[in-house]
Amino acid sequence: MKSDSKLVTQLSGMPVLGVSLASVSVLRLDLCDGNAPGNKWFKLQGNIIAARKRGITTLVSFGGAWSNHLHALAATGLALGLRTIGIVRGEEPHSPSPMLQDARAWGMELIYVSRQEYKMRGEKAYIDKLQARFDPCLVIPEGGANLAGVEGCEAIGDLLVEEGCGHSTMVLAVGTGTTLAGIARGLGASSSANLVGVSVLKGAYDLDGRVAGFTKSDCAKWKILHEHHCGGYARVSPALREFILEFQAVHNIPLDPVYTGKAMFAVYQMLSTGQWSEDQPVVLVHTGGLQGRRGFDWLT
Ligand SMILES: *Cc1c(COP(=O)(O)O)cnc(C)c1O
């Protein structure tokens, strides 16, 4: 690991719940890019470039009341002077979440839709209707999960190499697989990296096919672990909660329970069960998401 690196933190040998994580480094994307830290910024870059090419300055996208994606979109829109519109799942709450409050403060127009309408977010007819309503605009899929998003995340692969992590086992949380696919492409087929995605969803075996669709040629090897979801999306098991609290107490790096906490907990479990050797360097890609910690009272 390069000693002058600012973005990579090597963990000390101080054990967490009885296990040393001294072989683990963390790529701190959570410390980059101001109000839009983490992988969502990279996914948006690809989409913003696509919008710019077409002279479009209005971006429309979708998310729930705690969406890291809408949060990053609102922040990026403010920073770049773009109009942003968030289609939010569910009725307008009496007391909006801190995420929604931030998004509104940053100028995002929030449109609340019923859960039934929200289900149509991927349908062409619905997207065409939104397109016409805010024309000219770019409608970005939920989570920034499209080819432009994948292309934006290729830069994370470059960053890992620049930071001296090119030969490590690289671990990151997987929701839609967009970031994993982008990193695999950014690293390229000649990479000796071993890329491991940790699915935060229960039984989302279709993820493998989605990532494969984006990584047909010149990509690093990758795989997805499906047994570390801790109960399902945004669910928190008592063991995960204990791990996150202990990890931050020992290493002073905050994790969120939806994504990065599950990825780091998976690393811990692989090491503690001996499935991974302590000699093999591991780098956890900290994909951000810390704004979401505000939704968990045991963290605040
Ligand atoms: C969205 C998100 C992910 C998952 O990214 P995908 O590209 O959808 O797989 C991982 N970590 C954090 C913090 C996120 O917000």
The ligand as an ORCA input file, in Angstrom:
! r2SCAN-3c Opt
* xyz 0 1
  C     -26.265      2.211     -3.681
  C     -25.188      1.777     -2.776
  C     -24.464      0.596     -2.994
  C     -24.823     -0.379     -4.085
  O     -24.416      0.067     -5.349
  P     -24.925     -0.685     -6.648
  O     -24.204     -0.033     -7.742
  O     -26.406     -0.441     -6.730
  O     -24.647     -2.131     -6.517
  C     -23.419      0.286     -2.151
  N     -23.107      1.093     -1.122
  C     -23.774      2.226     -0.862
  C     -23.388      3.038      0.307
  C     -24.833      2.612     -1.690
  O     -25.497      3.742     -1.414
*
